[in-house]
């Protein structure tokens, strides 16, 4: 219990409310060269809304890997994925995560992706630093690389950790947008995408993979759509060939990348330059009901959008009710709010009166929620 308490009460990096940072002072739309820790030290405190990190996995591969037919498997053998020991990797992880924590806003959040080789070590370090884990997401690959030697299960997934700055941070989550994206079902923590291949896989001038661990655009699309808004600043400390930057630009988010490899920077810049942002109207997402302005039915009546005496009815016209001057409704012996009367008539545990009750306007039958929409539009004007 003592160890758990230590994690829960880990000190925050900041104790006072952080001053706002002018976004114009940030290197937006730029790839910072060199080591990511040194590059992030150039950024001001509390300046970033979201971090997406795809760090080296420390795969610890020994020797070449071949398919059963003898052909060579193009695995991750680059120098940037080699560490002398777990202790060296842990020190590196602590250094870059500490900088992420510093540059993130108090209500910002972090995503980090990894495999079984590193994700548990990363998770422990981020908890030690005071991050609060919100979810672990399993990315299940529809087309994983087989286990050619037949000595283990096919490694068919990677894990993403989504964490806030602390247990009480007001992190951002577009719940309604995710539910809409998933055909009106709650988005689950297991996501299915193919690995990056085909036309999406970037190639160098020799026709080889430009980066061995390029992530699919669909994965970043979901991450950014779920946890940022248009105009938010997204930082990627391990920018690679720029998937985060390309999707951020498409979705109207600002981005900053860190990348030490010149070849990756070159590919990323060319890729992002070709990316076209979506029209502003296409960027509008479904709001969480919690974030929509609360409107009383009485306010709609006061505004004259549904006058006292108006008849309202359920969609099947089983019941009809009369709107009264104080915003209550009357249906036979039942009187009260649009919600309570609808609940009583149906014998249901609850009722959303805005969608249950309808009215007629211009020969058209509409839910009374349409009148609420008119009220909100008038309020914006």
C-alpha positions as CSV (number, residue, x, y, z in Angstrom):
1,X,0.0,0.0,0.0
2,X,2.9,2.3,0.7
3,X,4.3,2.0,-2.8
4,X,0.8,2.7,-4.3
5,X,0.6,5.8,-2.1
6,X,3.9,7.1,-3.4
7,X,2.7,6.8,-7.0
8,X,-0.6,8.5,-6.3
9,X,0.9,11.4,-4.5
10,X,3.9,11.9,-6.8
11,X,4.7,15.6,-6.8
12,X,3.7,17.6,-9.9
13,X,6.3,19.5,-11.8
14,X,4.5,22.8,-11.2
15,X,2.7,23.9,-8.1
16,X,1.5,27.3,-9.2
17,X,-0.9,28.0,-12.1
18,X,1.3,28.4,-15.2
19,X,1.2,31.6,-17.3
20,X,-0.2,31.2,-20.8
21,X,2.4,30.9,-23.6
22,X,2.0,32.9,-26.8
23,X,1.9,30.2,-29.5
24,X,3.6,32.7,-31.9
25,X,6.7,32.2,-29.8
26,X,6.8,28.5,-30.5
27,X,8.6,26.8,-33.5
28,X,5.3,25.7,-35.0
29,X,5.4,23.6,-38.1
30,X,9.2,23.0,-37.6
31,X,11.3,19.9,-37.1
32,X,13.9,20.6,-34.4
33,X,17.2,19.0,-35.2
34,X,19.4,16.9,-32.9
35,X,18.7,14.9,-29.7
36,X,15.1,15.2,-28.6
37,X,16.0,16.0,-25.0
38,X,18.2,18.9,-26.0
39,X,15.6,20.1,-28.5
40,X,12.8,20.0,-26.0
41,X,14.9,22.1,-23.6
42,X,14.5,25.0,-26.0
43,X,10.7,24.9,-25.6
44,X,9.0,27.0,-22.8
45,X,7.2,25.4,-19.9
46,X,3.5,24.7,-20.2
47,X,3.4,25.3,-24.0
48,X,2.1,22.1,-25.5
49,X,-1.4,20.5,-25.5
50,X,-0.4,17.0,-26.4
51,X,2.6,14.8,-26.8
52,X,2.6,11.8,-29.1
53,X,5.8,9.8,-28.6
54,X,7.1,6.8,-30.6
55,X,10.4,6.2,-28.9
56,X,13.0,3.6,-29.7
57,X,11.7,0.2,-28.6
58,X,15.2,-1.3,-27.7
59,X,14.4,-4.4,-29.6
60,X,17.6,-6.1,-28.6
61,X,17.8,-8.0,-31.8
62,X,20.7,-10.4,-32.1
63,X,21.9,-11.2,-35.7
64,X,20.0,-11.3,-38.9
65,X,16.4,-12.6,-39.3
66,X,15.5,-14.7,-42.3
67,X,12.3,-16.1,-43.7
68,X,11.9,-19.9,-44.2
69,X,12.8,-19.4,-47.9
70,X,16.1,-17.8,-46.8
71,X,15.2,-14.2,-47.8
72,X,16.2,-11.4,-45.4
73,X,13.7,-9.7,-43.1
74,X,14.0,-5.9,-43.1
75,X,14.0,-5.6,-39.3
76,X,14.9,-2.6,-37.0
77,X,18.7,-2.7,-36.8
78,X,19.4,1.0,-36.7
79,X,21.9,2.5,-34.3
80,X,19.2,4.7,-32.7
81,X,17.5,1.6,-31.4
82,X,20.6,0.2,-29.6
83,X,21.2,0.7,-25.9
84,X,24.0,-0.8,-23.8
85,X,21.7,-2.0,-20.9
86,X,18.2,-1.6,-19.5
87,X,19.7,1.0,-17.1
88,X,20.8,3.1,-20.0
89,X,17.4,2.8,-21.7
90,X,15.7,3.7,-18.4
91,X,17.8,6.8,-18.0
92,X,17.1,7.9,-21.5
93,X,13.4,7.3,-21.0
94,X,13.3,9.3,-17.8
95,X,15.1,12.2,-19.5
96,X,12.8,12.6,-22.4
97,X,9.6,12.0,-20.3
98,X,10.7,14.6,-17.8
99,X,11.0,17.2,-20.6
100,X,7.6,16.2,-22.0
101,X,6.2,16.8,-18.5
102,X,7.7,20.2,-18.3
103,X,6.5,21.5,-21.7
104,X,3.0,20.0,-21.4
105,X,0.3,22.3,-20.1
106,X,-1.1,21.3,-16.7
107,X,-4.2,19.8,-18.4
108,X,-2.2,18.4,-21.3
109,X,-1.7,14.7,-22.0
110,X,0.8,12.3,-23.4
111,X,0.5,9.3,-25.6
112,X,3.4,6.8,-26.0
113,X,3.5,3.7,-28.1
114,X,5.7,0.6,-27.7
115,X,6.0,-3.1,-27.8
116,X,6.6,-5.7,-25.1
117,X,10.3,-4.9,-25.3
118,X,9.9,-1.4,-23.8
119,X,6.3,-0.4,-22.9
120,X,6.4,-1.7,-19.3
121,X,9.6,0.1,-18.5
122,X,8.2,3.3,-20.1
123,X,5.0,2.9,-18.1
124,X,6.9,2.6,-14.8
125,X,9.0,5.6,-15.5
126,X,6.1,7.8,-16.4
127,X,4.2,6.8,-13.3
128,X,7.3,7.6,-11.2
129,X,7.4,11.1,-12.8
130,X,3.8,11.7,-11.7
131,X,1.9,11.0,-14.9
132,X,-1.6,9.5,-14.4
133,X,-2.4,6.6,-16.8
134,X,-5.9,7.0,-18.3
135,X,-6.0,4.0,-20.7
136,X,-3.7,1.5,-22.3
137,X,-4.8,0.9,-25.9
138,X,-4.0,-2.3,-27.7
139,X,-3.4,-1.7,-31.4
140,X,-4.1,-5.1,-33.0
141,X,-2.5,-5.5,-36.4
142,X,-4.5,-7.1,-39.1
143,X,-1.4,-8.0,-41.0
144,X,1.4,-8.7,-38.5
145,X,4.8,-10.1,-39.4
146,X,4.7,-13.9,-38.7
147,X,7.0,-15.5,-36.2
148,X,9.2,-17.2,-38.8
149,X,11.1,-19.4,-36.4
150,X,7.9,-20.8,-34.9
151,X,9.3,-20.5,-31.4
152,X,6.7,-18.0,-30.0
153,X,3.2,-16.6,-30.6
154,X,3.0,-14.2,-33.5
155,X,3.5,-10.7,-32.1
156,X,0.3,-9.1,-33.5
157,X,-0.1,-6.0,-31.4
158,X,1.5,-2.9,-29.9
159,X,0.4,-1.0,-26.8
160,X,-0.3,2.7,-26.4
161,X,-0.4,4.5,-23.0
162,X,-2.6,7.6,-22.7
163,X,-1.7,9.6,-19.6
164,X,-2.6,12.9,-18.1
165,X,-0.3,15.2,-16.0
166,X,-2.0,14.0,-12.8
167,X,-5.0,12.3,-11.3
168,X,-7.0,15.6,-11.2
169,X,-5.9,17.0,-14.5
170,X,-8.7,18.2,-16.8
171,X,-7.5,16.3,-19.8
172,X,-9.3,16.6,-23.2
173,X,-11.4,13.7,-24.6
174,X,-13.8,14.0,-27.5
175,X,-16.1,11.2,-26.3
176,X,-18.9,12.0,-28.7
177,X,-16.7,12.2,-31.7
178,X,-15.2,8.8,-30.9
179,X,-18.7,7.3,-30.4
180,X,-19.8,8.8,-33.7
181,X,-16.7,7.4,-35.4
182,X,-17.6,4.0,-34.1
183,X,-21.2,3.9,-35.4
184,X,-22.7,5.2,-32.1
185,X,-21.0,2.6,-29.9
186,X,-18.5,3.5,-27.2
187,X,-15.0,3.4,-28.6
188,X,-13.1,0.5,-27.0
189,X,-9.5,0.2,-25.9
190,X,-8.7,-2.4,-28.6
191,X,-8.1,-0.8,-32.0
192,X,-7.6,-2.7,-35.2
193,X,-5.5,-1.3,-38.0
194,X,-3.2,-2.8,-40.6
195,X,0.5,-2.0,-40.3
196,X,1.8,0.7,-42.6
197,X,2.2,-0.8,-46.1
198,X,1.3,-0.3,-49.8
199,X,1.1,3.3,-51.1
200,X,1.2,4.7,-47.5
201,X,4.6,3.3,-46.8
202,X,7.2,5.9,-47.7
203,X,10.3,4.8,-49.7
204,X,13.7,6.4,-50.1
205,X,15.3,7.1,-53.5
206,X,16.5,3.5,-53.7
207,X,13.0,2.1,-53.1
208,X,13.7,0.9,-49.6
209,X,11.5,1.8,-46.5
210,X,12.3,5.3,-45.5
211,X,11.7,4.4,-41.9
212,X,11.5,0.8,-40.4
213,X,8.7,1.7,-37.9
214,X,6.4,4.1,-39.8
215,X,3.0,4.2,-38.1
216,X,-0.3,4.1,-40.0
217,X,-2.0,7.4,-40.5
218,X,-5.3,6.0,-39.2
219,X,-3.7,5.4,-35.8
220,X,-2.6,9.0,-35.5
221,X,-5.9,10.3,-36.9
222,X,-7.8,8.6,-34.1
223,X,-5.4,9.7,-31.4
224,X,-5.5,13.4,-32.5
225,X,-9.2,13.4,-33.2
226,X,-9.9,11.9,-29.7
227,X,-7.7,14.0,-27.5
228,X,-7.1,17.4,-29.2
229,X,-9.1,20.3,-30.8
230,X,-8.3,22.4,-33.9
231,X,-5.5,24.8,-33.1
232,X,-4.0,22.7,-30.3
233,X,-0.2,22.2,-30.3
234,X,1.0,18.6,-30.7
235,X,4.7,17.7,-30.0
236,X,6.3,14.6,-31.3
237,X,9.8,14.0,-29.8
238,X,10.6,11.1,-32.2
239,X,9.3,12.6,-35.4
240,X,10.6,10.1,-37.9
241,X,9.1,10.6,-41.3
242,X,6.4,12.9,-40.0
243,X,3.2,10.9,-39.6
244,X,2.2,13.0,-36.6
245,X,2.9,16.3,-38.4
246,X,1.0,15.2,-41.6
247,X,-2.1,14.2,-39.6
248,X,-1.9,17.3,-37.4
249,X,-1.8,19.5,-40.5
250,X,-4.7,17.6,-42.1
251,X,-6.8,18.1,-38.9
252,X,-6.0,21.7,-38.3
253,X,-3.7,21.1,-35.3
254,X,-0.3,22.9,-34.8
255,X,2.7,20.6,-34.6
256,X,6.4,20.6,-33.5
257,X,8.7,17.7,-34.2
258,X,12.1,16.6,-32.9
259,X,14.3,14.4,-35.1
260,X,18.0,13.8,-35.1
261,X,18.3,11.8,-38.4
262,X,18.7,14.1,-41.4
263,X,17.3,11.5,-43.8
264,X,14.1,11.3,-41.8
265,X,13.8,15.0,-41.6
266,X,14.1,15.3,-45.4
267,X,11.3,12.8,-46.0
268,X,9.1,14.3,-43.4
269,X,9.3,17.8,-44.7
270,X,8.5,16.7,-48.3
271,X,5.6,14.7,-47.0
272,X,4.0,17.4,-44.9
273,X,4.4,20.0,-47.6
274,X,2.1,17.9,-49.8
275,X,-0.5,17.5,-47.1
276,X,-3.6,19.5,-47.5
277,X,-5.6,20.6,-44.5
278,X,-9.3,19.8,-44.3
279,X,-11.9,22.6,-44.8
280,X,-12.9,24.3,-41.6
281,X,-16.4,22.9,-41.8
282,X,-15.1,19.4,-42.1
283,X,-13.1,19.8,-38.9
284,X,-16.2,20.2,-36.7
285,X,-16.7,17.2,-34.5
286,X,-19.6,16.0,-32.3
287,X,-19.5,17.7,-28.9
288,X,-19.8,15.8,-25.7
289,X,-23.1,16.4,-24.2
290,X,-21.3,17.6,-21.1
291,X,-19.7,20.4,-23.1
292,X,-22.8,21.6,-24.9
293,X,-24.5,24.6,-23.3
294,X,-27.2,23.7,-20.9
295,X,-30.6,25.1,-22.0
296,X,-33.8,24.9,-20.0
297,X,-37.0,24.2,-22.0
298,X,-38.5,27.3,-20.2
299,X,-35.9,29.4,-22.0
300,X,-37.0,28.2,-25.3
301,X,-40.6,29.1,-24.4
302,X,-39.5,32.5,-23.1
303,X,-37.8,33.2,-26.4
304,X,-41.1,32.4,-28.2
305,X,-39.6,29.5,-30.2
306,X,-42.4,27.3,-28.7
307,X,-45.3,29.4,-27.5
308,X,-47.5,28.6,-24.5
309,X,-50.4,26.5,-25.8
310,X,-48.4,24.7,-28.5
311,X,-49.3,21.1,-28.8
312,X,-46.3,18.7,-28.7
313,X,-46.5,14.9,-29.2
314,X,-44.4,11.8,-29.3
315,X,-43.2,10.6,-32.7
316,X,-45.9,7.9,-32.9
317,X,-48.6,10.3,-31.7
318,X,-49.6,8.1,-28.8
319,X,-49.6,11.1,-26.5
320,X,-50.0,14.8,-26.9
321,X,-49.2,17.5,-24.4
322,X,-49.7,21.3,-24.1
323,X,-46.9,23.7,-23.4
324,X,-47.5,26.0,-20.5
325,X,-46.2,29.5,-19.8
326,X,-43.7,28.3,-17.2
327,X,-42.1,25.7,-19.5
328,X,-43.9,22.8,-17.9
329,X,-46.2,20.6,-20.0
330,X,-49.6,19.0,-19.4
331,X,-50.8,15.7,-20.7
332,X,-54.0,14.5,-19.1
333,X,-53.3,14.2,-15.4
334,X,-49.6,14.3,-15.9
335,X,-47.8,17.7,-15.5
336,X,-44.2,18.6,-15.1
337,X,-41.0,19.0,-17.2
338,X,-40.7,17.6,-20.7
339,X,-38.5,14.8,-19.2
340,X,-40.6,13.8,-16.2
341,X,-43.9,13.7,-18.1
342,X,-42.3,11.6,-20.9
343,X,-40.9,9.3,-18.3
344,X,-44.2,8.9,-16.5
345,X,-46.2,8.2,-19.7
346,X,-43.8,5.5,-20.8
347,X,-43.3,4.0,-17.4
348,X,-39.6,4.3,-18.2
349,X,-36.7,4.8,-15.8
350,X,-35.8,8.0,-17.7
351,X,-36.7,10.1,-20.8
352,X,-34.8,12.6,-22.9
353,X,-37.7,15.0,-23.5
354,X,-35.8,16.9,-26.2
355,X,-35.9,14.0,-28.5
356,X,-39.1,12.3,-27.2
357,X,-41.4,15.3,-27.9
358,X,-42.1,16.7,-31.3
359,X,-44.0,19.7,-32.8
360,X,-45.2,20.8,-36.2
361,X,-43.8,23.8,-38.0
362,X,-44.4,24.7,-41.6
363,X,-46.0,21.4,-42.3
364,X,-42.9,19.6,-41.0
365,X,-42.7,17.4,-37.8
366,X,-39.6,18.2,-35.8
367,X,-38.2,17.1,-32.3
368,X,-38.4,20.0,-29.9
369,X,-34.6,19.7,-29.9
370,X,-34.8,21.6,-33.2
371,X,-36.2,24.6,-31.2
372,X,-33.3,24.3,-28.8
373,X,-31.0,24.5,-31.7
374,X,-32.6,27.7,-32.9
375,X,-32.2,29.1,-29.4
376,X,-28.5,28.3,-29.4
377,X,-28.0,29.8,-32.8
378,X,-29.7,33.0,-31.7
379,X,-27.6,33.1,-28.5
380,X,-24.4,32.9,-30.6
381,X,-25.5,35.9,-32.7
